[in-house]
Amino acid sequence: MHFIVCIKQVPEGTEVEIDEEKGILKREGVDSKLNVYDAYALEAAVALKETYGGTVTVLSMGPLQAQDVIKEAYTLGADDGYLLSDRKFAGADTLATSYALSEAIRRLPPADVIFCGMQTTDGDTAQVGPGIAELLELPHASYVSKISGMEDGCIFVEADMGDGIEELRIGLPCLLTVTKDLNQPRLPSYKLKKATQNRKVNVWDSKALEGADPSHFGLDGSPTQVERIFPPPKAHSKELWQGSPDALSQKFYAKLKELKYL
Ligand SMILES: Cc1cc2nc3c(=O)[nH]c(=O)nc-3n(C[C@H](O)[C@H](O)[C@H](O)COP(=O)(O)OP(=O)(O)OC[C@H]3O[C@@H](n4cnc5c(N)ncnc54)[C@H](O)[C@@H]3O)c2cc1C
């Protein structure tokens, strides 16, 4: 069995800073970590490897610093890792990201199951997983919250559709995007940390994807263009009121009327 897990390095914390001039998220010089949903995807792949045998390959696209999340994945049970890193991939929207990742997957040993997180904590679109599956013409399921097992060339999963759970049998090869209900990711292993400290990350530039259409990479291959990006205005004006409960409640009532809530 060969499991491929797409993992993305995202800014640490919930406060994503925005470069309003360039219309992009500020990623350089920002502390980064493995996208949380991708940890669940990796755990699922490693658990299946432990049950059914095989190997786990992780794949990422991003700047060279994204090698860190691949090395982290080695300490969590991944066997091999690839990073797509080239200026030509920069400025990609979700379609161009899905295209580059799918072309890399075509050049890796054939996968039985490709895993993605259900979304990222920065871009948050949840489009890349289904995008890869469509480009590779693979069956796919999103929001997978349970994997029951694999048998006769199929995988049995439950997908949480919000208003109900779908039980699915999907033919291999396929792509799954996963939720946090799927499992409890293991902690990095000291033994694996020692064993994998010299393991290389395979870095592929755009030339490594020879045969792919370079006009579909990066900004050139991105049909969506950001017109403007800005943080929502912060409603921070505060007033401190003091007085008796009667006076305060009258003042509050008057304020609500003034703001047309009443
Ligand atoms: C018009 C436009 C311009 C953009 N320009 C830039 C830019 O200049 N620079 C920039 O850094 N970003 C840019 N982005 C953001 C970029 O498109 C997204 O970060 C990227 O496509 C992934 O989308 P997402 O974060 O919404 O992933 P989601 O679809 O929410 O992620 C789902 C899953 O897909 C997988 N995945 C997603 N991205 C990757 C990845 N890179 N490597 C491996 N696996 C992945 C992971 O498994 C993840 O859990 C731009 C987006 C748009 C729409």
The ligand as an SDF file (V2000), in Angstrom:
LIG
                    3D

 53 58  0  0  0  0  0  0  0  0999 V2000
   -6.1140   34.6040   -5.8490 C   0  0  0  0  0  0  0  0  0  0  0  0
   -5.2550   33.9390   -4.8380 C   0  0  0  0  0  0  0  0  0  0  0  0
   -3.9240   34.2910   -4.7520 C   0  0  0  0  0  0  0  0  0  0  0  0
   -3.1040   33.6950   -3.8170 C   0  0  0  0  0  0  0  0  0  0  0  0
   -1.8160   34.0560   -3.7540 N   0  0  0  0  0  0  0  0  0  0  0  0
   -1.0090   33.4730   -2.8670 C   0  0  0  0  0  0  0  0  0  0  0  0
    0.3560   33.8340   -2.7640 C   0  0  0  0  0  0  0  0  0  0  0  0
    0.8270   34.7100   -3.4470 O   0  0  0  0  0  0  0  0  0  0  0  0
    1.1490   33.1990   -1.8690 N   0  0  0  0  0  0  0  0  0  0  0  0
    0.6420   32.2080   -1.0940 C   0  0  0  0  0  0  0  0  0  0  0  0
    1.4080   31.6240   -0.3110 O   0  0  0  0  0  0  0  0  0  0  0  0
   -0.6670   31.8360   -1.1530 N   0  0  0  0  0  0  0  0  0  0  0  0
   -1.4960   32.4540   -2.0080 C   0  0  0  0  0  0  0  0  0  0  0  0
   -2.8090   32.1160   -2.0490 N   0  0  0  0  0  0  0  0  0  0  0  0
   -3.3050   31.1070   -1.1350 C   0  0  0  0  0  0  0  0  0  0  0  0
   -3.1680   29.7510   -1.7840 C   0  0  0  0  0  0  0  0  0  0  0  0
   -3.9930   29.6410   -2.8920 O   0  0  0  0  0  0  0  0  0  0  0  0
   -3.6060   28.7480   -0.7870 C   0  0  0  0  0  0  0  0  0  0  0  0
   -2.7780   28.8540    0.3460 O   0  0  0  0  0  0  0  0  0  0  0  0
   -3.4800   27.3590   -1.3320 C   0  0  0  0  0  0  0  0  0  0  0  0
   -4.0760   27.2080   -2.5820 O   0  0  0  0  0  0  0  0  0  0  0  0
   -4.1140   26.3520   -0.4350 C   0  0  0  0  0  0  0  0  0  0  0  0
   -5.4530   26.7090   -0.2250 O   0  0  0  0  0  0  0  0  0  0  0  0
   -6.0600   26.6150    1.2070 P   0  0  0  0  0  0  0  0  0  0  0  0
   -5.0280   27.1000    2.1610 O   0  0  0  0  0  0  0  0  0  0  0  0
   -7.3750   27.2400    1.1970 O   0  0  0  0  0  0  0  0  0  0  0  0
   -6.1380   25.0350    1.3820 O   0  0  0  0  0  0  0  0  0  0  0  0
   -7.3910   24.1150    1.6660 P   0  0  0  0  0  0  0  0  0  0  0  0
   -8.0570   23.7570    0.3970 O   0  0  0  0  0  0  0  0  0  0  0  0
   -8.2320   24.6770    2.7600 O   0  0  0  0  0  0  0  0  0  0  0  0
   -6.5460   22.8500    2.2000 O   0  0  0  0  0  0  0  0  0  0  0  0
   -7.0610   21.5310    2.2300 C   0  0  0  0  0  0  0  0  0  0  0  0
   -5.9180   20.5620    2.2880 C   0  0  0  0  0  0  0  0  0  0  0  0
   -5.1960   20.6020    1.0570 O   0  0  0  0  0  0  0  0  0  0  0  0
   -3.8210   20.3330    1.3180 C   0  0  0  0  0  0  0  0  0  0  0  0
   -3.0080   21.4880    0.9220 N   0  0  0  0  0  0  0  0  0  0  0  0
   -3.4140   22.7760    0.7360 C   0  0  0  0  0  0  0  0  0  0  0  0
   -2.3700   23.5580    0.3570 N   0  0  0  0  0  0  0  0  0  0  0  0
   -1.2770   22.7430    0.3140 C   0  0  0  0  0  0  0  0  0  0  0  0
    0.0990   22.9350    0.0260 C   0  0  0  0  0  0  0  0  0  0  0  0
    0.5930   24.1260   -0.3260 N   0  0  0  0  0  0  0  0  0  0  0  0
    0.9230   21.8650    0.0840 N   0  0  0  0  0  0  0  0  0  0  0  0
    0.4490   20.6530    0.4250 C   0  0  0  0  0  0  0  0  0  0  0  0
   -0.8380   20.3960    0.7280 N   0  0  0  0  0  0  0  0  0  0  0  0
   -1.6810   21.4240    0.6740 C   0  0  0  0  0  0  0  0  0  0  0  0
   -3.6940   20.0550    2.8100 C   0  0  0  0  0  0  0  0  0  0  0  0
   -3.8610   18.6870    3.0230 O   0  0  0  0  0  0  0  0  0  0  0  0
   -4.8790   20.8300    3.3720 C   0  0  0  0  0  0  0  0  0  0  0  0
   -5.3050   20.3570    4.6270 O   0  0  0  0  0  0  0  0  0  0  0  0
   -3.6460   32.7230   -2.9470 C   0  0  0  0  0  0  0  0  0  0  0  0
   -5.0050   32.3850   -3.0270 C   0  0  0  0  0  0  0  0  0  0  0  0
   -5.7980   32.9970   -3.9580 C   0  0  0  0  0  0  0  0  0  0  0  0
   -7.2540   32.6110   -4.0200 C   0  0  0  0  0  0  0  0  0  0  0  0
  1  2  1  0
  2  3  1  0
  2 52  2  0
  3  4  2  0
  4  5  1  0
  4 50  1  0
  5  6  2  0
  6  7  1  0
  6 13  1  0
  7  8  2  0
  7  9  1  0
  9 10  1  0
 10 11  2  0
 10 12  1  0
 12 13  2  0
 13 14  1  0
 14 15  1  0
 14 50  1  0
 15 16  1  0
 16 17  1  0
 16 18  1  0
 18 19  1  0
 18 20  1  0
 20 21  1  0
 20 22  1  0
 22 23  1  0
 23 24  1  0
 24 25  2  0
 24 26  1  0
 24 27  1  0
 27 28  1  0
 28 29  2  0
 28 30  1  0
 28 31  1  0
 31 32  1  0
 32 33  1  0
 33 34  1  0
 33 48  1  0
 34 35  1  0
 35 36  1  0
 35 46  1  0
 36 37  1  0
 36 45  1  0
 37 38  2  0
 38 39  1  0
 39 40  1  0
 39 45  2  0
 40 41  1  0
 40 42  2  0
 42 43  1  0
 43 44  2  0
 44 45  1  0
 46 47  1  0
 46 48  1  0
 48 49  1  0
 50 51  2  0
 51 52  1  0
 52 53  1  0
M  END
$$$$
